[in-house]
Amino acid sequence: MTETAYETAYLQSHAEFYDYIRTKKFYISRHLKREIGATQWKDLLKTYIGLFTTDRTKAPAPDEVYAEIAELFPHLIQGDTLNEYDQLIDIINALEKGKQAKETIRQQKIKK
């Protein structure tokens, strides 16, 4: 695989992850919310509108979603993180990479 083909595949897989994860919602418990911290929690809510809920009946916890996406996207999420806070951070980091990948793909299409 050429470097360009590898780069395209890398961007595409991250963009697919982004599209997939944006359809999900995460339940954030009071304990996890405290672990995240008030300021960071507010920032997450602003940045990822609609991605988080504190109502357990409306979404699975991050560890459940983490297991699912680790199976679907093993090249992006390792699946061996046990702590729920760290799992959430892994998901957010992959989400940000996906967001950047989508923007890069968009820019490449504009240049053509």
Secondary structure, DSSP 8 states (H G I E B T S, - for coil): --HHHHHHHHHHHHHHHHHHHTT--EE--HHHHHHH-HHHHHHHHHHTTTTEES-GGGS--HHHHHHHHHHH-TTT--S---SHHHHHHHHHHHHHHHHHHHHHHHHHHHH-
